[in-house]
Amino acid sequence: MKIKKAVIPAAGWGTRFLPITKSQPKEMIPVVDTPVIQYVVEEAVRSGITDILMVVSGGKRAIEEHFDRNWLLEAALNEKGRAAAAAALERISSMANIHFVWQKEMNGLGDAIRYARSFVGQEPFAVLLGDTLVESTTDVPVTGQLMDVYERFGGSVVALERVPREKVHRYGVIDPIAMDGNVVRARGFVEKPSPEDAPSDLAVASRYVFGPEIFDFLDRTPRGKGNEIQITDAMRLMVAELPMFGCVVDGVRYDIGNKLDFIKTNVLFGLRHEEIGGALRGWLRELDV
């Protein structure tokens, strides 16, 4: 079955970016001139996704408004001769069929995914974290790479990236059995292990493809870290009964979850920007720091 649906959890508080996230969803913080979550939606669409469910919470209305039509603004731009800008705004609202559901309580990523049960039905689906950029280094988007693995091997699959051993404590890490090219068969998953206890240096990288059976395992998952339903705990239950895989993706994950890496990401994307890239590069060369 071709995967056409995706879930984008976007309900978190974003406390590491206070005070801006007091009134602005963290997913709407821009990288140059584009909200992070728009990059995520564009990745899903390029992968062949046609229907997206965003799981949101209070204070996230700006996300809904961003993906809705703004007829008045488009008309004003057209009247001023800025047809290209108007068309770009229209494209945002027409990239995919985007739906919204409200997570009633902050009960973790696993709980957020559970809200997609009726949306997904009996189909496989992708999960893309709404506050993380993962850029492919090939013609196939990272989510598309996972979808290809799912179709080849017939089991749920997570994106993996190699990280330095001293940083594995920041991530969920796969316990691998064997590799077939860039595909890893999973024995299990360990959440934020110490470097000496980590079963590998392959960290889960914010993208997943699940079969519908994940919902049964989420229902069986007890509350874990932070008294929340953790997707890693559900995957540990599932891998004990069903085959699961990891894909060491051809791509780069931009960690915008902290201020320093967020600024670095803006600089890197700014250098590529056709409007400001040259001027930014020149300004950086002039800095005496």
C-alpha positions as CSV (number, residue, x, y, z in Angstrom):
1,M,0.0,0.0,0.0
2,K,1.4,3.4,-1.0
3,I,1.8,5.7,2.0
4,K,-0.2,8.9,1.5
5,K,-0.8,10.0,5.0
6,A,1.5,11.8,7.5
7,V,1.1,12.9,11.1
8,I,3.0,16.0,12.3
9,P,3.0,16.4,16.1
10,A,3.2,20.1,17.0
11,A,1.8,20.4,20.5
12,G,4.8,21.0,22.7
13,W,5.4,24.2,24.7
14,G,8.8,25.0,23.3
15,T,10.1,26.2,26.7
16,R,13.7,26.3,25.5
17,F,12.8,29.2,23.3
18,L,11.0,31.3,25.9
19,P,10.1,34.2,25.8
20,I,9.3,34.1,22.1
21,T,7.3,30.8,22.5
22,K,5.0,32.4,25.1
23,S,2.9,33.7,22.2
24,Q,4.5,32.1,19.1
25,P,4.4,28.3,18.4
26,K,8.0,27.0,18.3
27,E,7.1,25.3,15.0
28,M,6.4,28.8,13.5
29,I,9.8,30.2,14.4
30,P,11.4,31.1,11.0
31,V,14.6,29.8,9.4
32,V,15.4,32.9,7.3
33,D,11.8,33.7,6.1
34,T,10.0,30.3,6.3
35,P,8.5,28.7,9.4
36,V,10.2,25.4,10.4
37,I,6.9,23.6,10.1
38,Q,6.5,24.7,6.4
39,Y,9.9,23.0,5.6
40,V,8.5,19.8,7.3
41,V,5.3,19.9,5.3
42,E,7.2,20.5,2.1
43,E,9.4,17.4,2.8
44,A,6.3,15.3,3.3
45,V,4.7,16.5,0.1
46,R,7.9,15.9,-1.9
47,S,7.8,12.3,-0.5
48,G,4.3,11.7,-2.0
49,I,2.2,12.5,1.0
50,T,-1.2,14.0,0.1
51,D,-3.0,14.1,3.5
52,I,-1.5,15.5,6.7
53,L,-2.8,15.6,10.3
54,M,-1.2,18.1,12.6
55,V,-1.6,17.4,16.3
56,V,-1.7,20.8,18.0
57,S,-2.5,22.3,21.4
58,G,-3.6,25.7,22.9
59,G,-1.7,28.7,21.6
60,K,-1.0,27.0,18.2
61,R,-3.6,28.9,16.1
62,A,-0.9,30.6,14.1
63,I,-0.1,27.2,12.5
64,E,-3.6,26.8,11.3
65,E,-3.7,30.3,9.9
66,H,-0.4,29.8,8.2
67,F,-1.7,26.9,6.1
68,D,-5.1,28.6,5.4
69,R,-5.8,30.9,2.5
70,N,-5.4,34.7,3.1
71,W,-7.5,36.0,0.3
72,L,-7.2,39.7,1.3
73,L,-3.4,39.6,1.4
74,E,-3.2,37.7,-1.9
75,A,-5.5,40.3,-3.5
76,A,-3.5,43.2,-2.1
77,L,-0.2,41.7,-3.4
78,N,-1.7,41.2,-6.9
79,E,-3.0,44.8,-6.9
80,K,0.6,45.9,-6.2
81,G,2.0,43.9,-9.1
82,R,3.5,41.2,-6.8
83,A,1.9,38.2,-8.5
84,A,4.8,35.9,-7.7
85,A,4.5,36.6,-3.9
86,A,0.7,36.1,-4.0
87,A,1.2,32.7,-5.8
88,A,3.8,31.6,-3.3
89,L,1.3,32.3,-0.5
90,E,-1.5,30.4,-2.3
91,R,0.8,27.4,-2.8
92,I,1.3,27.1,1.0
93,S,-2.4,26.4,1.5
94,S,-2.7,24.0,-1.5
95,M,0.4,21.7,-0.9
96,A,-1.7,19.0,0.8
97,N,-5.0,18.3,2.5
98,I,-4.1,19.5,6.0
99,H,-6.2,18.6,9.0
100,F,-5.9,19.5,12.7
101,V,-6.7,17.8,15.9
102,W,-6.1,19.1,19.5
103,Q,-4.1,17.2,22.0
104,K,-6.1,17.7,25.2
105,E,-3.2,17.2,27.6
106,M,0.6,17.3,27.2
107,N,1.1,13.5,27.5
108,G,4.0,12.9,25.3
109,L,4.8,12.1,21.7
110,G,3.3,8.7,21.9
111,D,0.0,10.1,23.1
112,A,0.1,12.8,20.3
113,I,0.4,10.0,17.7
114,R,-2.6,8.2,19.2
115,Y,-4.8,11.1,18.2
116,A,-4.2,10.0,14.6
117,R,-5.9,6.6,14.9
118,S,-9.2,7.5,13.1
119,F,-7.3,9.6,10.5
120,V,-4.9,6.8,9.6
121,G,-7.4,3.9,9.8
122,Q,-5.7,0.7,8.6
123,E,-3.0,2.4,6.5
124,P,0.7,2.9,7.1
125,F,1.7,6.5,7.7
126,A,4.7,8.7,8.2
127,V,5.5,10.8,11.4
128,L,7.5,14.0,11.0
129,L,8.3,16.0,14.1
130,G,7.1,19.5,13.4
131,D,10.1,21.3,15.0
132,T,13.0,19.5,13.3
133,L,14.5,20.0,9.8
134,V,16.0,17.0,8.1
135,E,17.4,17.8,4.7
136,S,18.1,15.1,2.1
137,T,21.5,14.9,0.4
138,T,19.9,13.0,-2.5
139,D,16.9,13.5,-4.8
140,V,14.7,11.5,-2.4
141,P,13.5,13.3,0.7
142,V,14.3,11.7,4.0
143,T,10.7,10.7,4.6
144,G,10.6,9.2,1.1
145,Q,13.7,7.1,1.9
146,L,11.8,5.7,4.9
147,M,8.8,5.0,2.8
148,D,10.9,3.0,0.3
149,V,12.3,0.9,3.2
150,Y,8.8,0.2,4.5
151,E,7.7,-1.0,1.1
152,R,10.8,-3.2,0.7
153,F,10.9,-4.8,4.1
154,G,7.3,-4.6,5.3
155,G,8.0,-3.3,8.8
156,S,7.9,0.0,10.6
157,V,11.1,2.0,10.2
158,V,12.8,5.0,11.8
159,A,15.3,7.5,10.4
160,L,18.8,7.1,11.9
161,E,21.9,9.3,11.9
162,R,25.3,8.5,13.3
163,V,26.2,10.8,16.2
164,P,29.5,11.1,18.2
165,R,29.5,8.7,21.1
166,E,29.8,11.5,23.6
167,K,26.4,12.9,22.4
168,V,24.3,9.7,22.4
169,H,22.8,10.6,25.8
170,R,20.7,13.2,24.0
171,Y,18.9,10.8,21.8
172,G,17.0,7.5,21.4
173,V,19.4,4.9,20.0
174,I,18.8,1.8,18.1
175,D,20.1,-1.6,19.2
176,P,20.9,-3.2,15.9
177,I,21.0,-6.8,14.9
178,A,22.3,-6.6,11.3
179,M,22.7,-4.2,8.5
180,D,21.6,-4.6,4.8
181,G,23.3,-1.6,3.1
182,N,21.9,1.4,5.0
183,V,19.0,-0.6,6.6
184,V,19.3,-1.9,10.1
185,R,17.2,-4.6,11.7
186,A,16.3,-3.5,15.2
187,R,16.7,-5.6,18.3
188,G,15.5,-2.8,20.5
189,F,15.7,0.9,21.3
190,V,17.3,2.7,24.3
191,E,16.3,6.2,25.3
192,K,19.2,8.6,26.0
193,P,21.8,6.0,27.1
194,S,25.1,6.9,28.6
195,P,28.0,6.6,26.1
196,E,29.4,3.5,27.8
197,D,25.9,1.8,27.8
198,A,24.8,2.8,24.3
199,P,24.3,-0.2,22.0
200,S,25.3,1.8,18.9
201,D,26.0,5.3,17.7
202,L,22.8,5.3,15.5
203,A,20.4,7.9,16.9
204,V,16.7,8.2,15.9
205,A,16.4,11.3,13.8
206,S,12.8,12.7,14.1
207,R,11.2,10.8,11.2
208,Y,9.3,7.5,11.3
209,V,7.0,5.3,9.2
210,F,4.6,3.1,11.1
211,G,2.1,0.5,10.2
212,P,-1.3,0.9,11.9
213,E,-0.4,-1.7,14.5
214,I,1.6,0.9,16.4
215,F,-1.7,2.1,17.9
216,D,-2.2,-1.2,19.7
217,F,1.3,-0.9,21.2
218,L,0.7,2.7,22.2
219,D,-2.4,1.6,24.1
220,R,-0.3,-0.9,26.0
221,T,2.5,1.5,26.8
222,P,2.6,2.7,30.4
223,R,3.6,6.2,31.2
224,G,7.4,6.6,31.2
225,K,9.8,9.5,31.4
226,G,8.1,12.7,32.5
227,N,5.0,10.7,33.3
228,E,4.2,10.7,29.5
229,I,3.5,8.1,26.8
230,Q,6.8,7.9,25.0
231,I,7.0,6.6,21.4
232,T,10.3,4.9,22.2
233,D,8.6,2.8,24.9
234,A,6.0,1.8,22.4
235,M,8.6,0.8,19.8
236,R,10.4,-1.3,22.4
237,L,7.1,-3.3,22.9
238,M,6.5,-3.6,19.2
239,V,10.0,-4.8,18.3
240,A,9.6,-7.7,20.7
241,E,6.8,-9.0,18.6
242,L,7.1,-7.6,15.1
243,P,10.1,-6.8,12.8
244,M,11.3,-3.2,12.9
245,F,14.0,-1.4,11.0
246,G,16.1,1.7,10.9
247,C,17.4,3.5,7.9
248,V,20.7,5.4,8.1
249,V,19.4,8.3,5.9
250,D,21.2,10.2,3.3
251,G,20.5,13.6,4.9
252,V,21.5,16.2,7.5
253,R,19.4,16.9,10.6
254,Y,19.5,20.5,11.7
255,D,19.1,20.6,15.4
256,I,17.1,23.8,16.0
257,G,16.0,22.7,19.5
258,N,18.6,25.0,21.1
259,K,19.4,28.6,20.5
260,L,23.0,28.2,19.2
261,D,22.2,25.5,16.7
262,F,19.1,27.5,15.6
263,I,21.3,30.5,14.8
264,K,23.8,28.3,13.0
265,T,20.9,26.9,10.9
266,N,19.7,30.3,10.0
267,V,23.2,31.3,8.9
268,L,23.6,28.2,6.7
269,F,20.2,28.6,5.1
270,G,20.8,32.4,4.8
271,L,24.0,31.8,2.8
272,R,22.0,29.8,0.3
273,H,19.2,32.3,0.0
274,E,19.1,33.9,-3.5
275,E,18.1,37.3,-2.2
276,I,20.5,37.7,0.8
277,G,23.1,35.0,0.4
278,G,25.8,37.1,-1.2
279,A,25.4,40.0,1.1
280,L,25.4,37.8,4.1
281,R,28.6,36.0,3.0
282,G,30.3,39.4,2.5
283,W,29.2,40.6,5.9
284,L,30.5,37.5,7.7
285,R,33.9,38.0,6.0
286,E,34.0,41.5,7.4
287,L,33.4,40.4,11.0
288,D,36.3,40.8,13.3
289,V,35.4,38.3,16.0
